Amino acid sequence: VLTFIRLGMHLVTAIFIGILFYDIGQEASQVRNNSGLLFFSLMFLMFSAFSATLIT
């Protein structure tokens, strides 16, 4: 059950991030947005891994 909840959480977050950062491109003017996407993705993965150890 916990695995399905975690899978759903990842899917919803992936859709939200995809909508938020859709078509930001690789232009030099968008560097801040690109780095924000990388930072948010890494933080989400790190905190979801930490929450798995806290729950069990």
N, CA, C and O atoms as a CHARMM CRD file, in Angstrom:
* protein
*
  224
    1    1 VAL  N      0.83200  -1.19100   0.00000 PROA 1      0.00000
    2    1 VAL  CA     0.00000   0.00000   0.00000 PROA 1      0.00000
    3    1 VAL  C      0.87500   1.25100   0.00000 PROA 1      0.00000
    4    1 VAL  O      0.59800   2.20500  -0.72700 PROA 1      0.00000
    5    2 LEU  N      1.92800   1.24700   0.81400 PROA 2      0.00000
    6    2 LEU  CA     2.80600   2.41100   0.88700 PROA 2      0.00000
    7    2 LEU  C      3.52600   2.64800  -0.43700 PROA 2      0.00000
    8    2 LEU  O      3.80000   3.79100  -0.80500 PROA 2      0.00000
    9    3 THR  N      3.83200   1.56400  -1.15200 PROA 3      0.00000
   10    3 THR  CA     4.50800   1.70200  -2.44500 PROA 3      0.00000
   11    3 THR  C      3.60500   2.39900  -3.46100 PROA 3      0.00000
   12    3 THR  O      4.07300   3.22600  -4.24400 PROA 3      0.00000
   13    4 PHE  N      2.31300   2.07000  -3.45000 PROA 4      0.00000
   14    4 PHE  CA     1.38300   2.71500  -4.37900 PROA 4      0.00000
   15    4 PHE  C      1.18100   4.18800  -4.03400 PROA 4      0.00000
   16    4 PHE  O      1.02300   5.02100  -4.92700 PROA 4      0.00000
   17    5 ILE  N      1.18600   4.50700  -2.75100 PROA 5      0.00000
   18    5 ILE  CA     1.07400   5.90800  -2.34300 PROA 5      0.00000
   19    5 ILE  C      2.30700   6.67800  -2.78800 PROA 5      0.00000
   20    5 ILE  O      2.20300   7.79800  -3.28800 PROA 5      0.00000
   21    6 ARG  N      3.46900   6.07600  -2.60600 PROA 6      0.00000
   22    6 ARG  CA     4.71400   6.73200  -3.01500 PROA 6      0.00000
   23    6 ARG  C      4.75900   6.90500  -4.53500 PROA 6      0.00000
   24    6 ARG  O      5.20100   7.94200  -5.03100 PROA 6      0.00000
   25    7 LEU  N      4.30300   5.89500  -5.26800 PROA 7      0.00000
   26    7 LEU  CA     4.25700   5.99200  -6.72900 PROA 7      0.00000
   27    7 LEU  C      3.31200   7.10700  -7.17000 PROA 7      0.00000
   28    7 LEU  O      3.63700   7.87800  -8.07300 PROA 7      0.00000
   29    8 GLY  N      2.15300   7.19100  -6.53700 PROA 8      0.00000
   30    8 GLY  CA     1.20900   8.25800  -6.85600 PROA 8      0.00000
   31    8 GLY  C      1.77400   9.63000  -6.55100 PROA 8      0.00000
   32    8 GLY  O      1.56700  10.57500  -7.31300 PROA 8      0.00000
   33    9 MET  N      2.48800   9.74300  -5.43600 PROA 9      0.00000
   34    9 MET  CA     3.09800  11.01500  -5.06300 PROA 9      0.00000
   35    9 MET  C      4.13200  11.43600  -6.10500 PROA 9      0.00000
   36    9 MET  O      4.20400  12.60900  -6.47200 PROA 9      0.00000
   37   10 HSD  N      4.92600  10.48600  -6.57900 PROA 10     0.00000
   38   10 HSD  CA     5.93500  10.80000  -7.59200 PROA 10     0.00000
   39   10 HSD  C      5.28400  11.20000  -8.91700 PROA 10     0.00000
   40   10 HSD  O      5.75700  12.11600  -9.59000 PROA 10     0.00000
   41   11 LEU  N      4.21200  10.52300  -9.28900 PROA 11     0.00000
   42   11 LEU  CA     3.54000  10.86000 -10.54800 PROA 11     0.00000
   43   11 LEU  C      2.90700  12.24900 -10.49800 PROA 11     0.00000
   44   11 LEU  O      3.03000  13.02500 -11.44600 PROA 11     0.00000
   45   12 VAL  N      2.23700  12.55900  -9.40500 PROA 12     0.00000
   46   12 VAL  CA     1.61300  13.88000  -9.27800 PROA 12     0.00000
   47   12 VAL  C      2.67100  14.97800  -9.27500 PROA 12     0.00000
   48   12 VAL  O      2.49500  16.01500  -9.91400 PROA 12     0.00000
   49   13 THR  N      3.76100  14.75300  -8.56300 PROA 13     0.00000
   50   13 THR  CA     4.83200  15.74600  -8.52500 PROA 13     0.00000
   51   13 THR  C      5.49000  15.89200  -9.89400 PROA 13     0.00000
   52   13 THR  O      5.83100  17.00300 -10.29900 PROA 13     0.00000
   53   14 ALA  N      5.67000  14.79200 -10.60200 PROA 14     0.00000
   54   14 ALA  CA     6.26800  14.85700 -11.94000 PROA 14     0.00000
   55   14 ALA  C      5.38700  15.64000 -12.90400 PROA 14     0.00000
   56   14 ALA  O      5.89300  16.41700 -13.71300 PROA 14     0.00000
   57   15 ILE  N      4.09000  15.44500 -12.82600 PROA 15     0.00000
   58   15 ILE  CA     3.18000  16.20300 -13.68900 PROA 15     0.00000
   59   15 ILE  C      3.22000  17.68500 -13.33500 PROA 15     0.00000
   60   15 ILE  O      3.24300  18.53900 -14.22200 PROA 15     0.00000
   61   16 PHE  N      3.22700  17.98900 -12.04000 PROA 16     0.00000
   62   16 PHE  CA     3.28000  19.39000 -11.60500 PROA 16     0.00000
   63   16 PHE  C      4.57000  20.06200 -12.05900 PROA 16     0.00000
   64   16 PHE  O      4.53300  21.18000 -12.57200 PROA 16     0.00000
   65   17 ILE  N      5.70200  19.40200 -11.88000 PROA 17     0.00000
   66   17 ILE  CA     6.98400  19.97700 -12.29800 PROA 17     0.00000
   67   17 ILE  C      7.03700  20.10300 -13.81500 PROA 17     0.00000
   68   17 ILE  O      7.56100  21.08500 -14.34100 PROA 17     0.00000
   69   18 GLY  N      6.49500  19.11200 -14.52000 PROA 18     0.00000
   70   18 GLY  CA     6.46500  19.17800 -15.97800 PROA 18     0.00000
   71   18 GLY  C      5.65800  20.35400 -16.49200 PROA 18     0.00000
   72   18 GLY  O      6.05600  21.01000 -17.45500 PROA 18     0.00000
   73   19 ILE  N      4.52400  20.62700 -15.85400 PROA 19     0.00000
   74   19 ILE  CA     3.70800  21.77400 -16.25400 PROA 19     0.00000
   75   19 ILE  C      4.40400  23.08100 -15.89900 PROA 19     0.00000
   76   19 ILE  O      4.39500  24.03300 -16.68000 PROA 19     0.00000
   77   20 LEU  N      5.00400  23.11700 -14.72200 PROA 20     0.00000
   78   20 LEU  CA     5.64200  24.34200 -14.25200 PROA 20     0.00000
   79   20 LEU  C      6.84800  24.73300 -15.10300 PROA 20     0.00000
   80   20 LEU  O      7.03800  25.91000 -15.40800 PROA 20     0.00000
   81   21 PHE  N      7.65700  23.75600 -15.48300 PROA 21     0.00000
   82   21 PHE  CA     8.88700  24.04000 -16.21700 PROA 21     0.00000
   83   21 PHE  C      8.80200  23.63000 -17.68800 PROA 21     0.00000
   84   21 PHE  O      9.83100  23.36600 -18.30900 PROA 21     0.00000
   85   22 TYR  N      7.60500  23.57300 -18.25200 PROA 22     0.00000
   86   22 TYR  CA     7.43500  23.17400 -19.64600 PROA 22     0.00000
   87   22 TYR  C      8.04200  24.21300 -20.58300 PROA 22     0.00000
   88   22 TYR  O      7.78700  25.41100 -20.45300 PROA 22     0.00000
   89   23 ASP  N      8.83800  23.74200 -21.51600 PROA 23     0.00000
   90   23 ASP  CA     9.39500  24.55600 -22.60400 PROA 23     0.00000
   91   23 ASP  C     10.26100  25.72000 -22.10300 PROA 23     0.00000
   92   23 ASP  O     10.15900  26.83500 -22.61300 PROA 23     0.00000
   93   24 ILE  N     11.11000  25.45800 -21.10700 PROA 24     0.00000
   94   24 ILE  CA    12.01400  26.52400 -20.66300 PROA 24     0.00000
   95   24 ILE  C     13.24500  26.59400 -21.54600 PROA 24     0.00000
   96   24 ILE  O     13.92500  27.62000 -21.57500 PROA 24     0.00000
   97   25 GLY  N     13.54300  25.53400 -22.26000 PROA 25     0.00000
   98   25 GLY  CA    14.59800  25.57300 -23.25600 PROA 25     0.00000
   99   25 GLY  C     16.00400  25.56200 -22.70200 PROA 25     0.00000
  100   25 GLY  O     16.23300  25.32400 -21.51600 PROA 25     0.00000
  101   26 GLN  N     16.94500  25.83000 -23.60500 PROA 26     0.00000
  102   26 GLN  CA    18.35700  25.80700 -23.24600 PROA 26     0.00000
  103   26 GLN  C     19.01300  27.16100 -23.51700 PROA 26     0.00000
  104   26 GLN  O     20.21100  27.22500 -23.79300 PROA 26     0.00000
  105   27 GLU  N     18.25400  28.21400 -23.44200 PROA 27     0.00000
  106   27 GLU  CA    18.79100  29.54800 -23.68500 PROA 27     0.00000
  107   27 GLU  C     19.54200  30.04600 -22.45700 PROA 27     0.00000
  108   27 GLU  O     19.26200  29.63500 -21.33200 PROA 27     0.00000
  109   28 ALA  N     20.48700  30.92600 -22.68900 PROA 28     0.00000
  110   28 ALA  CA    21.27800  31.46700 -21.58600 PROA 28     0.00000
  111   28 ALA  C     20.43200  32.32600 -20.65200 PROA 28     0.00000
  112   28 ALA  O     20.75400  32.45700 -19.47100 PROA 28     0.00000
  113   29 SER  N     19.36200  32.90700 -21.16400 PROA 29     0.00000
  114   29 SER  CA    18.50600  33.73800 -20.31000 PROA 29     0.00000
  115   29 SER  C     17.66100  32.90100 -19.35600 PROA 29     0.00000
  116   29 SER  O     17.10100  33.43500 -18.39800 PROA 29     0.00000
  117   30 GLN  N     17.56200  31.61600 -19.60100 PROA 30     0.00000
  118   30 GLN  CA    16.74700  30.72600 -18.77200 PROA 30     0.00000
  119   30 GLN  C     17.57800  29.90600 -17.79200 PROA 30     0.00000
  120   30 GLN  O     17.08900  28.90500 -17.26900 PROA 30     0.00000
  121   31 VAL  N     18.80700  30.29900 -17.53400 PROA 31     0.00000
  122   31 VAL  CA    19.70100  29.52400 -16.66600 PROA 31     0.00000
  123   31 VAL  C     19.11700  29.39100 -15.26800 PROA 31     0.00000
  124   31 VAL  O     19.20300  28.32600 -14.65700 PROA 31     0.00000
  125   32 ARG  N     18.53500  30.44800 -14.76600 PROA 32     0.00000
  126   32 ARG  CA    17.96100  30.40100 -13.41700 PROA 32     0.00000
  127   32 ARG  C     16.80600  29.40100 -13.35000 PROA 32     0.00000
  128   32 ARG  O     16.67500  28.68300 -12.35800 PROA 32     0.00000
  129   33 ASN  N     15.97500  29.34300 -14.37500 PROA 33     0.00000
  130   33 ASN  CA    14.87900  28.38300 -14.39600 PROA 33     0.00000
  131   33 ASN  C     15.39900  26.95700 -14.50600 PROA 33     0.00000
  132   33 ASN  O     14.88500  26.05400 -13.84600 PROA 33     0.00000
  133   34 ASN  N     16.42000  26.75100 -15.34100 PROA 34     0.00000
  134   34 ASN  CA    16.99100  25.41400 -15.48900 PROA 34     0.00000
  135   34 ASN  C     17.61300  24.93500 -14.18700 PROA 34     0.00000
  136   34 ASN  O     17.42400  23.78300 -13.79700 PROA 34     0.00000
  137   35 SER  N     18.34700  25.80000 -13.51600 PROA 35     0.00000
  138   35 SER  CA    18.95400  25.40000 -12.24600 PROA 35     0.00000
  139   35 SER  C     17.88800  25.20900 -11.17300 PROA 35     0.00000
  140   35 SER  O     18.05300  24.36600 -10.29100 PROA 35     0.00000
  141   36 GLY  N     16.81000  25.96500 -11.22900 PROA 36     0.00000
  142   36 GLY  CA    15.70100  25.77000 -10.29700 PROA 36     0.00000
  143   36 GLY  C     15.04200  24.41900 -10.47800 PROA 36     0.00000
  144   36 GLY  O     14.67400  23.76600  -9.50200 PROA 36     0.00000
  145   37 LEU  N     14.89300  23.99800 -11.72100 PROA 37     0.00000
  146   37 LEU  CA    14.33000  22.67700 -11.99500 PROA 37     0.00000
  147   37 LEU  C     15.22600  21.58200 -11.44100 PROA 37     0.00000
  148   37 LEU  O     14.73400  20.64100 -10.81800 PROA 37     0.00000
  149   38 LEU  N     16.51800  21.68600 -11.65300 PROA 38     0.00000
  150   38 LEU  CA    17.44800  20.68200 -11.12900 PROA 38     0.00000
  151   38 LEU  C     17.44100  20.65700  -9.60600 PROA 38     0.00000
  152   38 LEU  O     17.44000  19.58500  -9.00100 PROA 38     0.00000
  153   39 PHE  N     17.43600  21.82800  -8.98800 PROA 39     0.00000
  154   39 PHE  CA    17.42800  21.91100  -7.53200 PROA 39     0.00000
  155   39 PHE  C     16.15700  21.29900  -6.95600 PROA 39     0.00000
  156   39 PHE  O     16.22000  20.51400  -6.01000 PROA 39     0.00000
  157   40 PHE  N     14.99400  21.65300  -7.52300 PROA 40     0.00000
  158   40 PHE  CA    13.73200  21.12900  -7.01700 PROA 40     0.00000
  159   40 PHE  C     13.65300  19.61900  -7.19500 PROA 40     0.00000
  160   40 PHE  O     13.16900  18.91700  -6.30600 PROA 40     0.00000
  161   41 SER  N     14.12100  19.11100  -8.32700 PROA 41     0.00000
  162   41 SER  CA    14.09400  17.66800  -8.56600 PROA 41     0.00000
  163   41 SER  C     14.97900  16.92400  -7.58000 PROA 41     0.00000
  164   41 SER  O     14.57900  15.89100  -7.04300 PROA 41     0.00000
  165   42 LEU  N     16.17100  17.43600  -7.33900 PROA 42     0.00000
  166   42 LEU  CA    17.06900  16.78600  -6.38300 PROA 42     0.00000
  167   42 LEU  C     16.53200  16.85100  -4.95800 PROA 42     0.00000
  168   42 LEU  O     16.64600  15.88100  -4.20900 PROA 42     0.00000
  169   43 MET  N     15.95500  17.97200  -4.58100 PROA 43     0.00000
  170   43 MET  CA    15.38800  18.09300  -3.23000 PROA 43     0.00000
  171   43 MET  C     14.20800  17.15000  -3.04600 PROA 43     0.00000
  172   43 MET  O     14.05500  16.54700  -1.98400 PROA 43     0.00000
  173   44 PHE  N     13.37700  17.01700  -4.06900 PROA 44     0.00000
  174   44 PHE  CA    12.23700  16.10800  -3.96500 PROA 44     0.00000
  175   44 PHE  C     12.70600  14.67200  -3.80300 PROA 44     0.00000
  176   44 PHE  O     12.18500  13.94100  -2.96100 PROA 44     0.00000
  177   45 LEU  N     13.68100  14.26100  -4.60000 PROA 45     0.00000
  178   45 LEU  CA    14.18600  12.89700  -4.48200 PROA 45     0.00000
  179   45 LEU  C     14.84400  12.65700  -3.13500 PROA 45     0.00000
  180   45 LEU  O     14.68500  11.58500  -2.55100 PROA 45     0.00000
  181   46 MET  N     15.57400  13.62900  -2.64100 PROA 46     0.00000
  182   46 MET  CA    16.24800  13.47800  -1.35900 PROA 46     0.00000
  183   46 MET  C     15.24000  13.40400  -0.21200 PROA 46     0.00000
  184   46 MET  O     15.35900  12.54000   0.65700 PROA 46     0.00000
  185   47 PHE  N     14.26200  14.28700  -0.19700 PROA 47     0.00000
  186   47 PHE  CA    13.28400  14.27900   0.89000 PROA 47     0.00000
  187   47 PHE  C     12.36500  13.06800   0.82400 PROA 47     0.00000
  188   47 PHE  O     11.92200  12.58300   1.86500 PROA 47     0.00000
  189   48 SER  N     12.06700  12.56900  -0.36800 PROA 48     0.00000
  190   48 SER  CA    11.24400  11.36100  -0.45000 PROA 48     0.00000
  191   48 SER  C     12.02200  10.14300   0.03900 PROA 48     0.00000
  192   48 SER  O     11.43100   9.23100   0.61800 PROA 48     0.00000
  193   49 ALA  N     13.32200  10.11200  -0.18000 PROA 49     0.00000
  194   49 ALA  CA    14.13600   9.01700   0.36100 PROA 49     0.00000
  195   49 ALA  C     14.22800   9.11600   1.87800 PROA 49     0.00000
  196   49 ALA  O     14.19900   8.09500   2.56600 PROA 49     0.00000
  197   50 PHE  N     14.33800  10.33100   2.40500 PROA 50     0.00000
  198   50 PHE  CA    14.38100  10.51300   3.85700 PROA 50     0.00000
  199   50 PHE  C     13.05800  10.14400   4.50400 PROA 50     0.00000
  200   50 PHE  O     13.04300   9.56600   5.59100 PROA 50     0.00000
  201   51 SER  N     11.95300  10.46600   3.85700 PROA 51     0.00000
  202   51 SER  CA    10.65200  10.17100   4.45400 PROA 51     0.00000
  203   51 SER  C     10.40400   8.66800   4.51700 PROA 51     0.00000
  204   51 SER  O      9.69700   8.19800   5.40800 PROA 51     0.00000
  205   52 ALA  N     10.97100   7.91700   3.59500 PROA 52     0.00000
  206   52 ALA  CA    10.80400   6.46300   3.63600 PROA 52     0.00000
  207   52 ALA  C     11.48300   5.87400   4.86200 PROA 52     0.00000
  208   52 ALA  O     10.96800   4.92700   5.45600 PROA 52     0.00000
  209   53 THR  N     12.61500   6.41200   5.24400 PROA 53     0.00000
  210   53 THR  CA    13.28900   5.89800   6.43900 PROA 53     0.00000
  211   53 THR  C     12.62000   6.39400   7.70900 PROA 53     0.00000
  212   53 THR  O     12.68300   5.71400   8.73300 PROA 53     0.00000
  213   54 LEU  N     11.98500   7.55000   7.67600 PROA 54     0.00000
  214   54 LEU  CA    11.29600   8.05100   8.86100 PROA 54     0.00000
  215   54 LEU  C      9.99100   7.31700   9.12400 PROA 54     0.00000
  216   54 LEU  O      9.60600   7.13100  10.27800 PROA 54     0.00000
  217   55 ILE  N      9.30700   6.89900   8.06700 PROA 55     0.00000
  218   55 ILE  CA     8.01900   6.22700   8.21800 PROA 55     0.00000
  219   55 ILE  C      8.20000   4.81500   8.75500 PROA 55     0.00000
  220   55 ILE  O      7.41700   4.36600   9.59300 PROA 55     0.00000
  221   56 THR  N      9.22200   4.11200   8.28100 PROA 56     0.00000
  222   56 THR  CA     9.40300   2.72100   8.70800 PROA 56     0.00000
  223   56 THR  C     10.20600   2.61300   9.97100 PROA 56     0.00000
  224   56 THR  O     10.44500   1.50800  10.45800 PROA 56     0.00000
